[in-house]
Amino acid sequence: MSHIDRDFPRPAPERIRAYHGVTAATAHEAYGRRGALDSAIKPLYPGMKLIGPAFPLGCPPGDNLTLHAALKLARPGDVLVCDGAGFSEQGLFGDVMASCAKGLGLAGLVVDGGVRDAETIRGIGFPVFSRAISIKGAVKENLGPIGRAVVVGGITVHPGDLVIGDDDGVVVIPLAEIEPVLAASREREAKEVRFREALLAGKTTWDMLDLNRILQAKGVDFQL
């Protein structure tokens, strides 16, 4: 019998709103360069963005029955995070499911596997991040885990973790780390604004980052 849980803690809506504008790369850096999914998992089209609590599930290779169940069980604002076992030769999710997900108010899909109907999904406007695109259809035979931790793109994703996706990829921030990572993200953003202003005024990255010290630490008698 598959484990199903839909009533797990999620970040408060105001905490999620506070992250709006924080890029996946910034959150990844602020979280100590952790939480980034495999770089092969990318948005279906440039410009797609998603943010919301993870609703994890696991699909056996080539079988999307669990995704259909998750569509019925997830809450508005959730991001479906699907362990598709990295199997890319079936489209586990297509335009019909994207229409359903958007109608239910879900925030997006991240799947370690394949999807299809890419052009139509773009028109629907539902954010999808996947490992691959495949025209091959999936079967509906086996129900996998829903609402329990899964491994997607090399990262363990727990129910309620914060998922952020944009053109650079996807990062997952554990529920317990949301507050400190948000503070570190804002601090990093402010620092980068000052950094860019100095660069635009004629400074170089070499001097701003004091990269001479790296050569000195390696015993290289050379300075720029």
WORA-V821760 format. One record per residue. N is the residue number from 1. PHI is phi in radians with two decimals (999 if undefined). PSI is psi in whole degrees, -180 to 180 (none if undefined). OMEGA is omega in radians with two decimals (* if undefined). Layout:
n;phi;psi;omega
N;PHI;PSI;OMEGA
N;PHI;PSI;OMEGA
This chain:
n;phi;psi;omega
1;999;128;-3.13
2;-1.24;146;3.08
3;-1.44;129;3.13
4;-2.25;128;3.10
5;-2.53;125;3.11
6;-2.05;-11;-3.04
7;-1.81;65;3.13
8;-1.93;160;3.13
9;-1.10;143;3.08
10;-2.27;157;3.08
11;-1.08;147;3.08
12;-1.11;144;-3.12
13;-0.92;-37;-3.12
14;-1.20;-29;3.08
15;-1.22;-39;3.09
16;-1.14;-43;3.12
17;-1.08;-34;-3.13
18;-1.13;-23;3.14
19;-1.47;-12;-3.12
20;-1.05;130;-3.07
21;1.70;-17;3.06
22;-1.41;121;-3.11
23;-1.34;162;3.10
24;-1.07;-40;-3.13
25;-1.13;-42;3.13
26;-1.11;-45;3.13
27;-1.10;-39;3.10
28;-1.06;-47;3.12
29;-1.13;-43;-3.11
30;-1.15;-24;3.11
31;-1.62;24;3.09
32;1.28;32;-3.12
33;1.03;38;3.09
34;-2.06;171;2.98
35;1.46;-1;-3.11
36;-1.41;129;3.07
37;-1.26;161;3.05
38;-0.76;134;-3.05
39;-1.15;-13;3.09
40;-1.27;-18;3.12
41;-1.52;108;-3.00
42;-2.34;164;3.11
43;-1.12;148;3.13
44;-1.05;-36;3.09
45;-2.44;148;3.05
46;-0.98;142;3.11
47;1.68;-12;3.10
48;-1.24;136;3.11
49;-2.37;148;3.04
50;-2.55;153;3.03
51;-2.74;137;3.12
52;2.85;174;3.12
53;-1.26;143;-3.12
54;-1.29;133;2.95
55;-2.00;92;-3.00
56;-1.38;152;3.05
57;-2.76;163;3.13
58;-2.25;128;3.12
59;-1.92;132;2.97
60;-1.06;153;-3.10
61;-0.92;126;3.07
62;1.31;12;-3.07
63;-2.22;121;-3.07
64;-1.95;19;3.11
65;-0.99;-40;-3.10
66;-1.16;-36;3.09
67;-1.12;-40;3.09
68;-1.09;-41;3.11
69;-1.14;-40;-3.13
70;-1.12;-36;3.09
71;-1.03;-34;-3.13
72;-1.38;-27;-3.00
73;-1.74;-26;-3.08
74;-1.19;159;-3.13
75;-1.78;156;3.07
76;-0.93;136;-3.12
77;1.62;-15;3.14
78;-1.24;151;2.98
79;-1.85;118;3.05
80;-1.21;125;3.12
81;-2.10;108;-2.94
82;-1.93;122;2.97
83;-1.43;103;3.09
84;-1.72;19;3.11
85;1.09;19;3.14
86;1.21;11;-3.09
87;-1.43;119;-2.98
88;-1.84;2;-3.03
89;-1.64;12;2.98
90;-2.36;145;3.02
91;-1.53;99;-3.09
92;-1.25;-17;-3.00
93;-2.52;134;-3.13
94;-2.41;-162;-3.01
95;-1.17;-34;3.13
96;-1.12;-46;3.13
97;-1.19;-36;3.10
98;-1.11;-39;3.10
99;-1.09;-43;3.11
100;-1.09;-47;-3.10
101;-1.08;-42;3.13
102;-1.18;-40;3.12
103;-1.09;-28;3.13
104;-1.51;-6;3.12
105;1.42;21;3.10
106;-1.27;156;-3.01
107;-1.60;-14;3.13
108;2.73;180;3.12
109;-2.31;135;2.94
110;-2.13;123;-3.07
111;-2.36;128;3.05
112;-1.50;72;-3.07
113;3.09;-162;-3.08
114;-1.77;158;3.01
115;-2.34;171;3.08
116;-2.50;-177;-3.08
117;1.07;41;-3.01
118;-1.02;-46;-3.08
119;-1.11;-42;-3.14
120;-1.19;-38;3.10
121;-1.07;-38;3.10
122;-1.07;-43;3.12
123;-1.14;-35;3.11
124;-1.16;-33;3.10
125;1.51;24;3.11
126;-1.72;125;-3.08
127;-1.22;126;3.13
128;-2.28;129;3.06
129;-2.09;125;-3.04
130;-2.48;166;3.07
131;-1.39;-30;-3.04
132;-2.74;169;2.99
133;-2.07;131;-3.14
134;-2.48;136;3.14
135;-1.36;-10;-3.04
136;-1.32;135;-3.12
137;-1.39;161;-3.13
138;-1.78;160;3.02
139;-1.63;170;3.13
140;-2.32;88;-3.03
141;-2.34;-36;-2.99
142;-2.18;133;3.14
143;-1.66;122;3.12
144;-1.68;-173;-3.12
145;-1.19;145;3.12
146;-2.35;128;3.09
147;1.34;25;3.04
148;-2.31;165;-3.04
149;-1.05;139;3.06
150;-2.33;164;3.04
151;-1.88;119;-3.12
152;-2.24;124;3.14
153;1.02;33;3.10
154;1.45;2;-3.11
155;-2.07;134;3.05
156;-1.33;124;-3.11
157;-1.99;121;3.13
158;-1.72;155;3.08
159;-0.97;131;3.09
160;1.56;-8;3.04
161;-1.06;153;3.14
162;-1.50;128;-3.13
163;-1.96;128;3.11
164;-2.19;127;3.13
165;-2.34;140;3.04
166;-2.68;-164;-3.06
167;-1.03;-26;-3.12
168;-1.39;-20;-3.10
169;2.36;-155;-3.04
170;-2.23;137;3.04
171;-2.22;146;3.13
172;-2.09;125;3.13
173;-1.91;120;3.14
174;-0.99;147;-3.10
175;-0.92;-42;-3.09
176;-1.24;-14;-3.07
177;-1.82;3;-3.02
178;-1.07;-45;-3.09
179;-1.15;-53;-3.13
180;-1.12;-35;3.13
181;-1.21;-35;3.08
182;-1.10;-46;3.13
183;-1.08;-43;3.14
184;-1.18;-34;3.11
185;-1.15;-45;3.14
186;-1.13;-39;3.11
187;-1.11;-42;3.13
188;-1.14;-41;3.12
189;-1.06;-45;-3.14
190;-1.11;-40;3.13
191;-1.13;-40;-3.12
192;-1.21;-31;3.06
193;-1.09;-47;3.12
194;-1.12;-39;-3.14
195;-1.09;-47;-3.13
196;-1.14;-38;3.12
197;-1.07;-41;3.13
198;-1.17;-40;3.13
199;-1.14;-41;3.13
200;-1.18;-21;3.10
201;-1.51;1;3.04
202;2.01;-5;3.08
203;-1.19;161;3.08
204;-1.93;155;3.09
205;-1.10;-33;-3.14
206;-1.04;-46;-3.13
207;-1.30;-42;-3.10
208;-1.11;-34;-3.14
209;-1.64;0;-3.14
210;0.88;54;-3.05
211;-1.33;-11;3.01
212;-1.02;-34;-3.08
213;-1.11;-29;3.12
214;-1.17;-43;3.10
215;-1.13;-42;3.14
216;-1.09;-40;-3.14
217;-1.15;-25;3.11
218;-1.62;4;3.11
219;1.36;19;-3.14
220;-1.54;121;-3.12
221;-1.54;76;-3.08
222;-2.76;135;3.10
223;-2.38;148;3.04
224;-1.78;none;*
